[in-house]
Amino acid sequence: MHYRLALSLVYAVSALAAAASGLAVWRLRRTVPAASALIIAAAGLFGWCVAYSLVMVAPLDLRLGLTAAAYLGVDVAVAGFFCMCVATTDPQWAPSRSLVMLLGVKPVTSLLIAVTNPYHHLLLSPTGPGTWEPRTLFWTHTYYNYLFLMLAALVLLRGWIFGGRQQRLQIAEISVAMTLPLVINIMLLRGLIRGEADLTPVGTAMTAGVWSHAVLTRGALRIAPIAREIVLEWIDDAVLMVSPDGRVSDVNPAAETLYRRCNPQATGPLIGMFAEDLLRDPVESFGPSGREHHVVTPDGWVDLDVRVTPLPRQRGLGGGWVVVSRDVTELADRRREVASVVEQLREQVTANERLRAELAEQARRDPLTGLHNRRHLGERLGALLGAGVSDDDGGGGADGSASGVRACASTCVGAILLDVDHFKQVNDVHGHGVGDDLLVAVAHELASGLPPDAVLVRYGGEEFVLLLPGWSLERTAELAESVRARCAQVTVTDRDNRLVGCTISAGVAAYPDVATTGDRLLAAADDALYQAKERGRDRVVTCSAPLTTPGEVFRARLK
């Protein structure tokens, strides 16, 4: 008697565990796909355990009926477990009306058979007081439920093969939890467990307890795994599955639409075509990092971002590739527009720089002769001699010597200061137009035959300066004489077609022979020019000694 009371208590505790499992997931029934199925399974398990608990303490004449009635709970629990397995692997699944009716027929039938069993004994047949043996409908009931459990196992196996990591963890959890009651029931049916105690509902209650614990502590079944087929069906990216031989083995709707647009000539199914024909490039030429692919179509073009990922070999199956493409035509058009705007801005900047350079060059040019002007002379002279302190800045000492800071050039520089003789008379007699023509002709003659690095500028009025980098004083003087002779041959015509010529006077100096700064170099050449004017003009005078006193510098600049 104590043994039966203990078993009754075990079954009652199992019933409470089943009820707790159902209540634990009750609030999740609207949000977790498999929660409703687990609640149904827990309800059936509760009825199964309650019936077995009553069998242990009921009078002998009621035990057979209560045992038969327990099979109603078994059918409900099996149906709930089957639906939960399907919902776990396919969260979009919902039982159809025909499946609900099919699953409902068996519990109703089991209830009718249990109620009428005392009249036909086709479910359980009494063999003595409080004992019985299974009959035909019992084995039909058992095989029917095991058939549903086998179908549930196949569903779980398919979900394990094709599911993701989270889904596999949930399937493994369900499978391990269901192992205990199945082993107990099989051992009982095979006669390996003897006695009147059927511990199958106890193991099943433990299974429900494991699931409830997982739901409450680790959130199992809260994460509804989304079938990969559904993801591929609804994503906007075009996905091609390519077999190892290069043929398309599967496409999603986005790929069907995109590659039909890119390949209107492809009238047949895309599956079976070579991926190279669709991509217009070998699959191996693309990489997982992506490459922009420009495809010309009859309606224009399509820009694709194509990413190809090799598939590893798994479970003996060949690899292949998965090709993910995205239409980036709009983005590429915007990028091209931005590039065009940037190019226009670059051209505008280049044009502005060129215009600025032209304006700067014009600011350094004499508009009449086209030669550089005095501003350019200062820049070039400073570059040739270095950034020395001029006499005007107090660079020299009190005695006019170069005691201030000077820059030294690595080579000598010759300087010629030229002046057109009696130029005022030309303007007075023949007019300023003829005078301008004469200056232009002299400038052209001065510019002809000069070395490439020579610097020729219009110094002001009828004066010109010629700088010769690397030229000594003697060599500069020889060139000055040659220039003077050539300029004496220059003529222009006035309004009366009379020839108008001129002569020039030149002063020659050189750095560092007679000057140590740019200002002193020009002052020395100016002093030599002054002497040429004093001696009758039309001649070249060389400054033979440096200007050493402020008076000499001042006198040279008075002219």
C-alpha positions in Angstrom: 0.0 0.0 0.0 2.8 2.4 0.8 4.4 1.6 -2.5 1.3 2.6 -4.4 0.9 5.8 -2.3 4.5 6.7 -3.2 3.8 6.2 -6.9 0.7 8.2 -6.6 2.7 11.0 -5.1 5.3 10.8 -7.8 2.6 11.0 -10.5 1.0 14.0 -8.7 4.3 15.8 -8.5 4.8 15.1 -12.2 1.3 16.5 -12.9 2.3 19.7 -11.0 5.5 19.9 -13.0 3.6 19.6 -16.2 1.2 22.3 -15.1 4.1 24.5 -14.1 5.6 24.1 -17.5 2.4 25.2 -19.2 2.0 28.1 -17.0 5.6 29.2 -17.5 5.1 29.7 -21.2 1.5 30.8 -21.0 2.3 34.5 -21.3 4.5 33.8 -24.4 1.8 32.1 -26.3 1.1 35.1 -28.6 4.8 36.0 -29.3 6.7 32.7 -29.3 5.7 30.3 -32.1 6.1 27.0 -30.2 4.7 28.2 -26.9 1.1 27.3 -27.7 2.1 23.8 -28.7 4.1 23.4 -25.5 1.0 24.5 -23.5 -1.1 21.8 -25.2 1.6 19.2 -24.6 1.7 20.2 -20.9 -2.0 20.0 -20.6 -2.1 16.5 -22.0 0.8 15.4 -19.8 -1.1 16.9 -16.8 -4.1 14.8 -17.5 -2.0 11.7 -18.1 -0.2 12.1 -14.8 -3.4 12.8 -12.8 -5.0 9.7 -14.2 -2.1 7.5 -13.2 -2.0 9.1 -9.8 -5.6 8.2 -9.2 -5.1 4.7 -10.5 -2.6 4.1 -7.7 -5.1 4.9 -5.0 -8.5 4.1 -6.6 -10.6 1.0 -5.8 -9.8 -2.1 -8.0 -13.0 -1.8 -10.0 -12.1 1.8 -11.1 -8.4 1.3 -12.0 -9.0 -0.2 -15.4 -11.3 2.7 -16.5 -8.8 5.3 -15.2 -5.9 3.6 -17.0 -7.9 3.6 -20.2 -8.8 7.3 -19.7 -5.1 8.2 -19.3 -4.5 7.5 -23.0 -6.5 10.6 -23.8 -3.8 12.6 -22.1 -1.1 10.6 -23.9 -2.7 11.5 -27.3 -3.0 15.2 -26.4 0.7 15.3 -25.2 2.0 13.6 -28.3 0.0 15.9 -30.6 1.4 18.9 -28.6 4.9 17.7 -28.8 4.6 17.1 -32.6 3.3 20.6 -33.2 6.0 22.1 -31.0 8.8 20.3 -33.0 7.3 21.6 -36.3 6.9 25.2 -35.0 10.5 25.1 -33.7 12.0 24.4 -37.1 9.5 26.5 -39.1 8.3 29.6 -37.1 6.0 30.6 -40.0 4.2 27.3 -39.8 0.6 27.3 -38.5 -1.5 24.1 -38.3 -4.1 23.8 -41.0 -7.7 23.0 -40.2 -7.4 19.5 -41.6 -4.3 18.8 -39.5 -6.1 20.1 -36.4 -9.0 17.8 -37.2 -6.6 14.9 -37.8 -4.8 15.5 -34.5 -8.2 15.9 -32.7 -9.7 12.6 -34.0 -7.3 10.4 -32.1 -7.9 11.9 -28.5 -11.7 11.8 -29.1 -11.5 8.2 -30.3 -9.3 7.3 -27.4 -11.9 8.8 -25.0 -14.8 6.8 -26.6 -12.7 3.6 -26.6 -11.8 4.2 -22.9 -15.5 4.7 -22.0 -16.7 1.6 -23.9 -13.7 -0.6 -22.9 -15.7 -2.5 -20.2 -18.0 -3.7 -22.9 -15.5 -4.8 -25.6 -12.1 -5.0 -23.8 -10.3 -4.2 -27.1 -8.1 -1.7 -25.3 -7.3 -3.4 -22.1 -8.5 -6.8 -21.0 -8.7 -7.7 -17.2 -6.6 -10.6 -16.2 -7.4 -10.5 -12.5 -8.3 -8.1 -9.6 -6.5 -4.8 -10.5 -4.5 -6.4 -13.4 -5.0 -6.3 -17.2 -3.2 -6.9 -20.4 -3.0 -4.7 -23.6 -5.2 -5.7 -26.5 -5.4 -4.7 -30.2 -6.5 -1.1 -29.8 -3.7 -0.5 -27.3 -1.1 -1.4 -29.8 -2.9 0.6 -32.5 -2.8 3.5 -30.1 0.9 3.0 -29.3 1.9 2.7 -33.0 -0.1 5.7 -33.9 1.6 7.9 -31.4 5.1 6.5 -32.2 4.3 7.3 -35.9 3.8 11.0 -34.9 6.9 10.9 -32.8 8.9 9.6 -35.8 7.5 12.3 -38.0 8.5 14.9 -35.3 12.0 13.3 -35.3 12.3 13.7 -39.1 11.2 17.3 -38.8 13.8 18.0 -36.2 16.5 16.2 -38.3 15.6 18.4 -41.3 15.8 21.5 -39.2 19.2 20.4 -37.8 20.6 20.0 -41.3 19.3 23.2 -42.8 19.0 25.4 -39.8 21.3 28.0 -38.3 23.3 27.7 -35.1 20.6 29.0 -32.7 18.1 26.7 -34.3 20.4 23.7 -34.0 20.9 24.5 -30.3 17.1 24.5 -29.7 16.6 21.2 -31.7 19.4 19.6 -29.7 17.8 20.7 -26.4 14.4 19.3 -27.5 15.9 16.0 -28.7 17.9 15.4 -25.5 15.0 16.2 -23.3 12.7 13.7 -25.2 15.2 10.9 -24.9 14.4 9.9 -21.3 10.7 9.2 -21.6 11.2 7.4 -25.0 13.8 5.1 -23.4 11.6 4.4 -20.4 8.5 3.6 -22.6 10.5 1.4 -25.0 12.0 -0.6 -22.1 8.5 -0.9 -20.6 7.0 -2.2 -23.8 9.9 -4.6 -24.3 9.3 -6.0 -20.8 12.7 -4.8 -19.5 10.8 -2.9 -16.7 8.5 -5.1 -14.7 5.8 -4.2 -12.2 2.7 -2.0 -12.4 4.6 1.3 -12.4 4.7 3.1 -15.8 7.3 5.8 -15.4 6.9 7.2 -18.9 4.8 10.1 -17.7 7.3 10.8 -15.0 10.1 11.1 -17.6 7.9 13.2 -19.8 7.2 15.5 -16.9 10.9 15.8 -16.4 11.2 16.7 -20.1 8.6 19.4 -19.7 10.5 20.7 -16.7 13.7 20.9 -18.6 12.0 22.9 -21.3 10.4 25.2 -18.8 13.7 25.8 -17.1 15.2 26.6 -20.5 12.4 29.0 -21.3 12.6 30.8 -17.9 16.4 31.0 -17.4 17.9 31.0 -21.0 15.2 32.3 -23.2 14.8 29.2 -25.2 12.1 29.4 -27.9 12.0 33.2 -27.4 14.3 33.6 -30.4 12.2 32.5 -33.3 14.7 31.1 -35.9 13.8 32.5 -39.3 13.9 30.0 -42.1 16.7 30.7 -44.5 14.4 30.2 -47.4 12.1 33.0 -46.2 15.1 35.3 -45.8 16.3 34.6 -49.3 12.7 35.1 -50.6 12.3 38.5 -49.1 15.7 40.2 -49.1 16.4 42.8 -51.8 19.8 41.5 -52.7 20.0 39.1 -55.6 21.4 35.7 -54.6 22.7 33.1 -57.0 23.7 29.7 -55.8 26.4 28.4 -58.2 27.4 24.7 -58.4 31.1 23.6 -58.7 30.7 23.2 -62.4 29.7 26.9 -62.8 25.9 26.4 -63.3 23.2 28.3 -61.4 21.6 25.9 -59.0 19.2 28.2 -57.2 18.0 31.9 -57.4 15.9 34.1 -55.2 13.1 36.4 -56.6 15.4 39.4 -56.5 18.0 37.6 -58.6 15.4 36.5 -61.0 14.2 40.1 -61.5 17.7 41.7 -61.6 19.4 39.2 -64.0 16.3 39.1 -66.3 16.7 42.9 -66.6 20.5 42.5 -67.3 20.0 39.6 -69.7 16.8 40.1 -71.6 17.9 37.5 -74.1 17.8 34.8 -71.5 14.2 33.5 -72.1 14.6 30.1 -70.4 14.9 29.4 -66.7 18.0 30.8 -65.0 18.6 27.6 -63.1 20.9 25.5 -65.1 22.5 28.4 -67.0 26.2 29.1 -66.6 26.8 31.9 -64.1 29.4 33.4 -66.3 26.8 34.0 -69.0 24.7 35.9 -66.5 27.5 37.8 -64.8 29.4 38.3 -68.2 32.6 37.6 -66.3 34.0 34.4 -64.7 32.7 33.8 -61.2 36.3 33.5 -60.0 37.1 37.1 -61.1 34.8 38.4 -58.3 35.8 38.3 -54.6 34.1 38.4 -51.2 35.1 42.1 -50.8 32.9 43.1 -53.8 33.5 44.6 -57.2 31.5 47.1 -59.1 30.4 45.6 -62.4 29.1 47.7 -65.3 26.6 45.8 -67.4 25.3 47.3 -70.7 21.6 46.5 -71.4 19.4 47.4 -74.4 17.8 50.1 -72.2 21.1 51.6 -71.0 23.2 50.1 -68.3 23.1 48.6 -64.8 25.8 49.0 -62.2 26.1 46.0 -59.9 28.0 45.4 -56.7 28.9 41.7 -57.0 30.3 39.7 -54.1 31.2 36.0 -54.5 31.9 33.8 -51.5 33.2 30.2 -52.1 31.3 27.6 -50.3 33.3 24.9 -48.3 32.7 21.3 -48.8 30.4 19.9 -46.0 29.2 16.4 -45.4 30.7 15.2 -48.6 28.8 17.8 -50.7 30.6 19.8 -53.3 31.3 23.5 -52.6 30.5 26.0 -55.3 29.8 29.7 -54.8 27.1 32.0 -53.5 26.9 35.2 -55.6 25.2 38.2 -53.9 24.5 41.2 -56.2 23.0 44.5 -55.6 21.8 47.1 -58.0 23.9 50.2 -57.3 23.1 52.1 -60.5 21.7 55.1 -58.7 24.6 55.2 -56.3 27.1 54.9 -59.2 25.3 57.7 -61.1 25.6 59.9 -58.1 29.2 59.0 -57.7 29.8 59.8 -61.4 28.0 63.1 -61.0 30.1 64.0 -58.0 33.2 63.0 -59.9 32.1 65.2 -62.8 31.5 68.1 -60.4 34.9 67.5 -58.8 36.6 67.4 -62.2 34.8 70.7 -63.2 36.0 72.2 -59.9 39.5 70.9 -60.6 39.4 72.4 -64.1 38.1 75.7 -62.7 40.9 75.7 -60.0 43.4 75.0 -62.8 42.0 77.8 -64.9 42.0 80.2 -61.9 45.6 79.2 -61.2 46.5 79.8 -64.8 44.7 83.1 -64.9 46.4 84.1 -61.6 49.8 83.2 -63.1 49.0 85.1 -66.3 47.9 88.1 -64.2 51.1 87.8 -62.1 53.1 87.6 -65.3 51.3 90.6 -66.8 52.1 92.5 -63.6 55.8 91.7 -64.2 55.7 92.7 -67.9 56.0 96.0 -69.6 52.9 96.4 -71.8 54.8 98.4 -74.5 57.9 96.2 -75.1 56.7 92.9 -73.7 59.8 92.7 -71.5 59.8 92.1 -67.8 59.5 95.2 -65.7 61.3 96.6 -62.7 59.3 94.5 -60.2 60.5 91.3 -61.9 64.1 92.6 -61.8 63.9 92.9 -58.0 62.6 89.3 -57.6 65.2 87.9 -60.0 68.1 89.9 -58.6 67.2 88.7 -55.1 67.0 85.1 -56.3 70.4 85.4 -58.0 72.3 87.1 -55.2 70.3 85.8 -52.2 68.2 87.7 -49.6 70.9 90.3 -48.6 70.2 93.5 -46.7 70.2 96.4 -49.2 71.8 99.8 -48.5 68.3 101.3 -48.2 67.7 99.0 -45.2 70.8 100.2 -43.4 72.7 97.0 -44.4 76.0 98.9 -45.0 78.2 100.5 -42.4 78.6 104.2 -41.8 81.3 104.4 -44.3 79.2 102.8 -47.0 81.0 99.5 -46.8 79.1 96.2 -46.7 79.4 95.6 -43.0 75.7 94.5 -42.7 74.3 91.1 -43.4 74.8 90.0 -47.0 74.0 87.0 -49.0 76.6 85.4 -51.2 76.0 83.9 -54.6 77.8 80.8 -55.7 78.7 82.5 -59.0 79.3 85.9 -60.5 76.5 88.0 -62.1 77.1 90.6 -64.8 74.9 93.6 -65.0 74.4 96.1 -67.9 72.4 99.3 -67.6 71.5 100.7 -71.0 70.0 104.1 -71.9 68.7 105.4 -75.3 70.7 108.6 -76.1 68.7 111.8 -76.7 65.4 110.0 -76.5 63.5 113.1 -75.4 64.5 114.7 -78.7 63.0 111.8 -80.6 59.7 112.3 -78.8 59.8 116.1 -79.3 60.7 116.0 -83.0 58.9 112.9 -84.3 56.2 112.3 -81.7 55.7 109.9 -78.9 54.4 107.2 -81.2 57.7 107.1 -83.1 59.4 107.1 -79.7 57.4 104.1 -78.6 58.2 102.3 -81.9 61.9 103.0 -81.4 61.8 101.6 -77.8 60.1 98.4 -79.1 62.7 98.0 -81.8 65.5 98.5 -79.4 63.9 96.0 -76.9 63.7 93.3 -79.7 67.3 93.9 -80.7 68.4 93.6 -77.0 66.5 90.4 -76.6 67.9 88.7 -79.7 70.9 86.4 -79.2 70.8 86.4 -75.4 71.6 83.3 -73.3 68.6 81.4 -71.9 69.2 82.4 -68.3 69.7 86.1 -69.1 67.3 88.6 -67.4 66.3 91.6 -69.6 63.9 94.2 -68.2 62.7 97.6 -69.0 64.0 99.6 -66.1 62.0 102.7 -66.7 61.5 105.2 -69.6 64.3 104.6 -72.1 66.4 102.5 -69.7 67.0 98.8 -69.8 68.8 96.4 -67.5 70.4 93.1 -68.5 71.5 90.6 -65.9 73.8 87.7 -66.9 74.2 84.9 -64.3 77.7 83.4 -64.3 79.2 86.1 -66.5 82.4 87.9 -65.4 83.0 91.6 -65.6 85.1 91.4 -68.8 82.8 89.1 -70.6 79.8 91.3 -69.7 81.6 94.3 -71.1 82.2 92.6 -74.4 78.5 91.7 -74.7 77.6 95.3 -73.9 79.8 96.6 -76.7 78.2 94.1 -79.1 74.7 95.2 -78.0 75.6 98.9 -78.4 76.8 98.3 -81.9 73.7 96.4 -82.9 71.3 98.9 -81.4 73.0 101.6 -83.4 71.7 99.9 -86.5 68.1 100.0 -85.3 65.8 102.3 -87.2 62.1 103.0 -87.5 60.1 105.3 -89.8 58.1 108.3 -88.8 54.8 109.6 -90.3 56.8 111.1 -93.2 58.6 107.8 -93.9 61.8 109.2 -92.6 64.2 106.8 -90.9 64.7 107.5 -87.2 67.6 105.8 -85.4 69.3 106.0 -82.1 72.4 105.2 -80.1 72.7 103.8 -76.7 75.0 104.2 -73.7 75.8 101.4 -71.3 77.2 101.0 -67.9 78.7 97.6 -66.9 79.2 96.2 -63.4 79.6 92.7 -62.0 79.0 90.8 -58.7 81.1 90.3 -56.7 83.8 92.2 -58.5 82.5 95.7 -57.9 79.4 95.2 -55.8 78.4 92.9 -53.0 74.6 93.4 -52.9 71.9 93.8 -55.5 71.4 97.5 -54.8 75.2 98.2 -55.1 75.4 96.2 -58.3 72.7 98.4 -59.9 74.2 101.5 -58.4 77.7 100.6 -59.9 76.2 100.0 -63.3 74.3 103.3 -63.0 77.5 105.1 -62.1 79.2 103.6 -65.1 76.3 104.7 -67.3 76.6 108.2 -65.9 80.2 108.2 -66.9 79.3 107.0 -70.4 76.9 109.9 -70.7 79.5 112.3 -69.4 82.0 111.1 -72.0 79.8 111.8 -75.0 77.3 109.0 -75.1 77.2 106.1 -77.6 79.7 104.1 -75.6 80.2 101.5 -72.9 81.9 102.2 -69.6 82.8 99.5 -67.1 82.8 100.2 -63.4 86.4 99.3 -62.4 86.2 99.9 -58.7 83.4 99.3 -56.1 81.5 102.2 -54.8 82.8 102.7 -51.3 81.2 105.9 -50.0 77.6 106.9 -49.5 78.4 109.9 -51.7 79.3 107.8 -54.7 76.2 105.7 -54.3 74.1 108.8 -54.0 75.7 110.4 -57.0 75.1 107.3 -59.0 71.5 107.3 -58.2 71.0 111.1 -58.9 71.0 110.6 -62.6 
